[in-house]
Amino acid sequence: MKLTLPTMLTLLRIASIPVLVLVFYLPYQWTHLAAALVFALGALTDWLDGWIARRFSMSSAFGAFLDPVADKLAVAVALILIVQRHPTVFMALIAAVIIGREITISALREWMAEIGQKTRVKVVWIGKIKTIAQMVALVMLLYREDIGRLPTFLLGEALLAVAAVLTLWSGFAYLRAAWPAMRADNERSRD
């Protein structure tokens, strides 16, 4: 298997996850800034690897598999770190909604591919907006310090709540797109 530049960027994003955890727990004043920067750089490489793959025709099956895995791992780890630092019911529920949706949709995509209906569960535009809101919110929550009079953590919480609503909305769109195939498969299994 030949590693393309986009796939190398995705692998770099996965390798940055333990760095994020390590930096997050270092006992220094600046670690919140460093953790936010590590996560933000990972989010930027997510955009960059997709752009490079499309622009220069460097897409690969391995890269297409690995990219969403890297995203889900980074988001799940960041959410766990944030909930651990701010263990409120609100944060735990939002994290559970986001992580639960990611697991559900990943399983749905795998199942749809198994029955030859993979094209029914393509990325929808609301999913892209959800991803942007989620990434910006997680950077703000990892940074957590106010910037002047700007309540960064509070804004991050609000934006993460918006991302959770968009998460449910896009998850519903995926399930609705897959529903005819799910019903047809269920009817075939009864016969």
C-alpha positions as CSV (number, residue, x, y, z in Angstrom):
1,M,0.0,0.0,0.0
2,K,1.3,3.4,-1.0
3,L,0.9,6.2,1.5
4,T,-0.3,9.4,0.0
5,L,0.2,12.8,1.6
6,P,-3.4,13.0,2.7
7,T,-3.1,9.6,4.4
8,M,0.2,10.7,6.1
9,L,-1.6,13.8,7.4
10,T,-4.4,11.6,8.8
11,L,-1.9,9.3,10.5
12,L,-0.2,12.4,11.9
13,R,-3.6,13.4,13.3
14,I,-4.0,10.0,15.0
15,A,-0.5,10.3,16.4
16,S,-1.3,13.7,17.8
17,I,-4.1,12.2,20.1
18,P,-1.7,10.8,22.7
19,V,0.2,14.2,22.5
20,L,-3.1,15.9,23.3
21,V,-3.7,13.7,26.3
22,L,-0.2,14.2,27.6
23,V,-0.2,18.0,27.2
24,F,-3.7,18.2,28.7
25,Y,-2.4,16.6,32.0
26,L,1.0,18.4,32.2
27,P,1.2,20.4,35.5
28,Y,1.9,23.8,33.8
29,Q,0.0,27.0,33.4
30,W,0.2,26.9,29.6
31,T,-1.1,23.4,29.0
32,H,-4.7,24.5,28.2
33,L,-3.3,26.6,25.4
34,A,-1.1,23.8,24.1
35,A,-3.9,21.3,24.2
36,A,-6.2,23.7,22.3
37,L,-3.4,24.2,19.7
38,V,-2.8,20.5,19.3
39,F,-6.5,19.8,18.7
40,A,-6.8,22.8,16.4
41,L,-3.9,21.7,14.3
42,G,-5.5,18.2,14.1
43,A,-8.7,19.8,12.9
44,L,-6.9,21.8,10.3
45,T,-5.1,18.8,9.0
46,D,-8.5,17.1,8.7
47,W,-9.6,19.9,6.3
48,L,-6.2,19.9,4.5
49,D,-5.9,16.2,3.9
50,G,-9.4,16.2,2.3
51,W,-8.6,19.2,0.2
52,I,-5.3,17.7,-1.0
53,A,-6.9,14.4,-1.8
54,R,-9.6,16.0,-3.9
55,R,-7.5,18.7,-5.5
56,F,-4.6,16.4,-6.6
57,S,-6.6,13.1,-7.0
58,M,-4.8,11.4,-4.2
59,S,-7.8,9.6,-2.7
60,S,-7.3,6.0,-1.6
61,A,-9.5,3.4,0.0
62,F,-7.3,3.3,3.0
63,G,-7.4,7.1,3.4
64,A,-11.2,7.1,3.0
65,F,-11.4,4.5,5.8
66,L,-8.8,6.2,8.1
67,D,-10.0,9.8,7.9
68,P,-13.3,9.4,9.7
69,V,-11.7,7.1,12.2
70,A,-9.1,9.8,13.0
71,D,-11.9,12.4,13.4
72,K,-14.0,10.2,15.7
73,L,-11.0,9.3,17.8
74,A,-9.9,12.9,18.2
75,V,-13.4,14.1,19.1
76,A,-14.1,11.3,21.5
77,V,-10.8,11.8,23.3
78,A,-11.2,15.6,23.5
79,L,-14.8,15.1,24.9
80,I,-13.6,12.7,27.5
81,L,-10.8,15.1,28.6
82,I,-13.3,18.0,28.8
83,V,-15.9,16.0,30.7
84,Q,-13.2,14.7,33.1
85,R,-12.1,18.3,33.8
86,H,-15.7,19.7,34.0
87,P,-17.9,16.8,35.2
88,T,-21.3,18.3,34.9
89,V,-24.5,16.5,33.8
90,F,-24.7,18.9,30.8
91,M,-21.2,18.2,29.5
92,A,-21.7,14.4,30.1
93,L,-25.0,14.4,28.2
94,I,-23.6,16.3,25.3
95,A,-20.5,14.1,25.1
96,A,-22.8,11.0,25.2
97,V,-25.0,12.3,22.4
98,I,-22.0,13.1,20.2
99,I,-20.0,9.9,20.8
100,G,-23.2,7.8,20.6
101,R,-24.2,9.3,17.3
102,E,-20.7,8.7,15.9
103,I,-20.8,5.0,16.9
104,T,-24.3,4.5,15.6
105,I,-23.6,6.2,12.2
106,S,-20.3,4.3,11.8
107,A,-22.1,1.0,12.5
108,L,-24.9,2.0,10.0
109,R,-22.3,2.8,7.3
110,E,-20.6,-0.5,7.8
111,W,-23.9,-2.4,7.7
112,M,-25.0,-0.5,4.6
113,A,-21.7,-1.3,2.8
114,E,-22.2,-4.9,3.8
115,I,-25.5,-5.1,2.0
116,G,-24.3,-3.1,-1.0
117,Q,-26.1,0.1,-0.1
118,K,-23.2,2.3,0.9
119,T,-24.1,5.2,-1.4
120,R,-27.3,5.8,0.5
121,V,-25.5,7.1,3.5
122,K,-23.3,9.9,2.0
123,V,-22.2,12.8,4.1
124,V,-24.9,15.5,4.2
125,W,-24.3,19.2,4.4
126,I,-25.6,19.5,7.9
127,G,-22.9,17.0,9.0
128,K,-20.2,19.4,7.6
129,I,-21.7,22.3,9.6
130,K,-21.9,20.1,12.7
131,T,-18.2,19.2,12.3
132,I,-17.1,22.8,12.1
133,A,-19.2,23.8,15.1
134,Q,-17.9,20.8,17.1
135,M,-14.3,21.5,16.3
136,V,-14.5,25.2,17.1
137,A,-16.4,24.3,20.4
138,L,-13.8,21.7,21.4
139,V,-10.9,24.1,20.8
140,M,-12.7,26.7,22.9
141,L,-13.4,24.2,25.7
142,L,-9.8,22.9,25.7
143,Y,-8.5,26.5,25.9
144,R,-11.1,27.4,28.5
145,E,-9.6,30.8,29.5
146,D,-11.5,34.0,28.8
147,I,-10.0,36.1,26.0
148,G,-10.5,39.6,27.4
149,R,-14.2,39.9,28.1
150,L,-15.0,37.0,25.8
151,P,-16.2,34.0,27.9
152,T,-14.5,31.3,25.9
153,F,-15.6,28.3,27.9
154,L,-19.2,29.5,28.1
155,L,-19.3,30.1,24.3
156,G,-17.7,26.7,23.8
157,E,-20.4,25.0,25.8
158,A,-23.1,26.8,23.9
159,L,-21.5,25.9,20.5
160,L,-21.1,22.3,21.6
161,A,-24.8,22.2,22.5
162,V,-25.5,23.5,19.0
163,A,-23.2,20.8,17.6
164,A,-25.0,18.2,19.6
165,V,-28.4,19.3,18.1
166,L,-26.8,19.2,14.6
167,T,-25.4,15.8,15.5
168,L,-28.9,14.5,16.2
169,W,-30.2,16.2,13.1
170,S,-27.6,14.8,10.8
171,G,-27.8,11.4,12.4
172,F,-31.6,11.4,11.7
173,A,-30.8,12.3,8.1
174,Y,-28.5,9.3,7.8
175,L,-31.0,7.0,9.4
176,R,-33.8,8.3,7.1
177,A,-31.7,7.7,4.0
178,A,-30.9,4.2,5.2
179,W,-34.5,3.4,6.2
180,P,-35.7,1.9,2.9
181,A,-32.7,-0.5,2.8
182,M,-33.2,-1.4,6.4
183,R,-36.9,-2.2,5.8
184,A,-36.1,-4.2,2.6
185,D,-33.4,-6.2,4.4
186,N,-35.9,-6.9,7.3
187,E,-38.5,-8.1,4.8
188,R,-36.0,-10.3,3.1
189,S,-35.0,-11.9,6.4
190,R,-38.6,-12.7,7.2
191,D,-39.1,-14.6,3.9
